[in-house]
Amino acid sequence: MGADAAPGDWTDLAGKTVVVTGLKNRKSVAWHVTRQLEEVGAEVILVVRTEARRDELAKLTGERRVLTCDVREAGDIEGLRAALAETGKTIHGLVHSIAFANYSDGWKPFHETNETDFLEATRVSAFSLVALSNALKDLFDRDASVVTISISSTTMAAENYGYMAPIKAALDSAVVFLAKSFSAFSKVRFNAVRAGLLKTSSSAGIPGYVDSWMHAEKATLRKEGLKTEEVAATTLFLLSPRSSGLNGQGLVVDAGMGSNYFDAELLGG
């Protein structure tokens, strides 16, 4: 364990620099990850989409370093790379917690998915991992860890979630291909936390999400919904050298929901 590790800290992340994207508010996975990283002595550099968002979050982020990057803009991604290079920091970890879907028209059958919406969501939610990883590759520590936040099942047809499940499937596949691609010149690892349903403000924008979340809570083995801090804790494990044997993987974190389809309560027994 590193010399700067906090007493009793198992993660060996003290003194490491981790870039965390996707902060929106206190409910965000990104915020819980940030707090837990700081508890073990890591330095966090936050990345938000716009300067307006940075200003909105000023009271929350305090003195933390906060950079901006709209991943839909190639110039922004290059600007983020330059800003990170200027810090002189070696990046030991990157947390990709970025997703976007346009549900402004409400729920639609999947076959009526709008092409523009689908492609924009793919660019923001999946391709951004590829773009950011490529842009930052020279700033990564040789043993850096990249972790993205995915979903627990991309093959279950949750109709209200719509086209985002196929896009998350693309994200999961990109994790595998990035792991292979980077292995040609580094030991950088890529993994996904495949989270069950969470109470976040982003999730609240999905049509009918409250009903889905309540059903998911009943489906967990413990009859208690998944907590965002549990997803964050798994993210820390994947960022940590303690998970060095994991690469190109997706860890399902759903409190057992995916194995409890025939629960008596769900069957009405």
C-alpha positions in Angstrom: 0.0 0.0 0.0 1.2 3.5 -0.8 3.1 5.5 1.8 0.4 8.2 1.8 -2.5 5.8 2.3 -4.8 6.7 5.2 -4.7 4.3 8.1 -7.0 1.3 7.4 -7.5 2.3 3.8 -7.6 -0.7 1.6 -8.0 1.0 -1.8 -4.5 2.3 -2.2 -5.9 5.4 -3.9 -4.4 8.0 -1.5 -2.4 10.6 -3.5 -3.8 9.4 -6.8 -5.5 11.8 -9.2 -8.9 10.8 -10.6 -10.9 12.7 -13.2 -14.7 12.4 -12.5 -17.2 13.5 -15.2 -20.9 14.0 -15.2 -21.6 15.8 -11.9 -25.1 17.3 -11.9 -26.1 17.6 -8.2 -25.8 15.9 -4.9 -27.7 12.9 -6.1 -25.3 12.2 -9.0 -23.2 9.0 -9.0 -20.3 11.4 -9.8 -20.8 13.3 -6.5 -20.9 10.1 -4.4 -17.8 8.9 -6.2 -16.1 12.2 -5.5 -16.9 12.1 -1.8 -15.7 8.5 -1.4 -12.5 9.2 -3.3 -11.7 12.1 -1.1 -12.4 10.1 2.0 -9.5 7.8 1.0 -7.1 10.6 0.2 -7.4 10.8 -3.6 -7.5 14.1 -5.5 -10.5 14.6 -7.7 -10.7 16.8 -10.8 -14.4 17.3 -11.7 -15.6 17.8 -15.3 -19.0 19.3 -16.0 -20.7 20.1 -19.3 -20.8 23.9 -19.3 -19.6 27.0 -17.5 -23.2 27.6 -16.5 -23.3 24.2 -14.8 -20.0 24.9 -13.1 -21.4 28.2 -11.7 -24.6 26.4 -10.5 -22.5 23.9 -8.6 -20.1 26.4 -7.1 -21.5 26.0 -3.6 -21.4 22.3 -3.8 -17.9 21.9 -5.3 -16.3 24.6 -3.2 -12.5 24.8 -3.8 -12.3 21.7 -5.9 -10.9 22.0 -9.4 -13.8 21.9 -11.9 -13.2 21.9 -15.7 -15.8 22.0 -18.5 -16.3 19.8 -21.5 -19.3 19.3 -23.7 -18.5 15.8 -25.2 -20.5 16.6 -28.3 -17.8 19.1 -29.3 -14.4 17.8 -30.4 -12.9 21.2 -29.6 -14.1 20.9 -26.0 -12.6 17.4 -25.6 -9.2 18.7 -26.9 -9.6 21.7 -24.6 -10.2 19.4 -21.6 -7.0 17.5 -22.5 -5.0 20.7 -22.6 -6.5 21.9 -19.3 -5.6 18.6 -17.6 -2.1 18.7 -19.1 -1.6 22.1 -17.7 -2.2 20.8 -14.2 0.9 18.7 -14.5 -1.0 15.8 -12.9 -0.7 12.2 -14.0 -4.2 10.8 -14.3 -4.6 7.5 -12.4 -8.3 7.2 -13.0 -11.2 8.4 -15.1 -14.8 8.0 -14.2 -17.2 8.3 -17.2 -20.6 9.1 -15.8 -22.2 10.7 -18.8 -25.5 9.9 -20.4 -28.2 11.8 -22.3 -31.5 10.9 -23.9 -34.2 13.2 -25.2 -37.5 12.1 -23.6 -39.2 15.4 -24.2 -41.8 13.8 -26.4 -42.7 11.2 -23.8 -42.7 7.4 -24.2 -42.7 6.0 -27.7 -42.5 2.4 -28.9 -38.9 1.5 -29.7 -39.6 1.1 -33.5 -40.6 4.8 -33.5 -37.3 6.0 -32.1 -36.2 9.2 -33.7 -32.9 8.9 -35.6 -31.5 12.2 -34.5 -32.3 11.4 -30.8 -30.7 8.0 -31.1 -27.5 9.2 -32.7 -27.1 12.1 -30.3 -27.6 9.9 -27.3 -25.1 7.4 -28.7 -22.5 10.2 -29.2 -23.0 11.5 -25.6 -23.6 8.3 -23.7 -21.3 5.8 -25.5 -18.9 7.3 -28.0 -17.8 10.0 -25.5 -16.0 7.2 -23.6 -14.0 6.4 -26.7 -13.3 10.1 -27.4 -12.2 11.0 -23.9 -10.0 7.9 -23.5 -8.3 8.6 -26.8 -7.8 12.3 -26.0 -6.3 11.6 -22.5 -4.3 8.5 -23.3 -0.9 10.3 -23.0 -1.9 11.7 -19.6 -2.9 8.4 -18.1 -0.6 6.6 -15.7 0.5 3.3 -17.3 -1.6 1.4 -14.8 -4.6 3.8 -14.8 -8.2 2.6 -14.5 -11.1 3.9 -16.5 -14.6 3.2 -15.2 -17.9 3.9 -16.9 -21.4 3.8 -15.4 -23.7 1.5 -17.3 -26.9 -0.4 -16.5 -27.5 -3.8 -15.1 -29.3 -5.2 -18.1 -29.2 -4.2 -21.8 -31.3 -7.1 -23.0 -34.4 -6.6 -20.8 -36.9 -4.6 -22.8 -37.9 -2.0 -20.4 -40.2 -0.1 -22.8 -40.1 3.2 -21.0 -36.3 3.3 -21.0 -36.5 2.9 -24.8 -33.5 3.3 -27.0 -31.0 3.9 -24.1 -30.6 0.2 -23.5 -29.1 -0.5 -26.9 -26.9 2.5 -26.5 -25.7 1.2 -23.1 -25.0 -2.1 -24.8 -22.8 -0.2 -27.2 -21.1 1.4 -24.2 -20.5 -2.0 -22.6 -19.0 -3.3 -25.9 -16.8 -0.2 -26.2 -15.3 -1.1 -22.7 -14.1 -4.4 -24.1 -12.7 -2.9 -27.3 -10.9 -0.1 -25.4 -9.4 -2.6 -23.0 -8.0 -4.5 -25.9 -6.9 -1.5 -27.9 -5.0 0.2 -25.0 -3.3 -3.1 -24.1 -1.1 -2.6 -27.1 0.8 0.2 -25.4 -0.2 0.3 -21.7 -1.8 -1.4 -18.8 -4.7 1.0 -18.6 -7.8 -1.0 -17.6 -11.4 -0.4 -18.7 -14.4 -1.7 -16.8 -18.1 -0.8 -16.3 -20.3 -0.7 -13.2 -23.6 -2.0 -14.5 -26.0 -0.4 -12.0 -29.6 -1.3 -11.3 -32.2 1.4 -10.9 -31.1 4.5 -8.9 -32.8 7.6 -7.5 -31.0 10.3 -9.4 -32.3 13.4 -11.1 -31.3 12.1 -14.5 -33.3 9.0 -14.0 -36.3 11.1 -13.0 -36.5 12.3 -16.5 -37.3 8.8 -17.9 -41.0 8.4 -18.5 -42.7 6.2 -15.8 -39.4 5.9 -13.9 -41.0 6.1 -10.4 -43.1 3.0 -11.1 -40.1 1.2 -12.5 -38.0 2.0 -9.5 -40.7 0.8 -7.1 -40.9 -2.5 -9.0 -37.2 -2.8 -9.0 -37.1 -2.3 -5.2 -39.5 -5.2 -4.7 -37.4 -7.3 -7.1 -34.2 -7.0 -5.1 -33.4 -9.9 -2.8 -33.3 -7.5 0.2 -36.5 -5.7 -0.8 -34.6 -2.4 -0.6 -33.6 -0.3 -3.6 -30.1 0.1 -4.7 -28.2 3.1 -3.2 -26.1 5.4 -5.3 -23.3 5.2 -2.7 -23.2 1.4 -3.3 -22.6 2.1 -7.0 -19.9 4.6 -6.0 -18.2 2.1 -3.7 -18.0 -0.4 -6.6 -16.5 2.3 -8.8 -13.8 2.9 -6.2 -13.0 -0.8 -6.2 -12.5 -0.7 -10.0 -10.4 2.4 -9.8 -8.2 0.8 -7.1 -5.1 -1.3 -7.8 -7.0 -3.9 -5.8 -9.0 -4.7 -8.9 -6.0 -5.1 -11.1 -7.1 -8.5 -12.4 -10.3 -7.0 -13.8 -10.2 -5.6 -17.4 -12.9 -5.4 -20.0 -15.6 -6.4 -17.6 -19.0 -5.2 -16.4 -19.8 -5.7 -12.8 -23.5 -5.9 -12.1 -24.6 -4.0 -9.0 -28.3 -4.5 -8.6 -28.9 -5.9 -5.1 -29.9 -9.2 -6.7 -32.7 -7.8 -8.8 -31.6 -9.7 -11.9 -31.9 -13.1 -10.2 -35.2 -12.6 -8.5 -37.8 -12.6 -11.2 -39.9 -15.4 -9.6 -40.1 -13.9 -6.2 -43.4 -14.8 -4.5 -44.3 -11.2 -3.9 -43.8 -10.3 -7.6 -46.0 -13.2 -8.6 -48.7 -12.1 -6.3 -48.3 -15.0 -3.8 
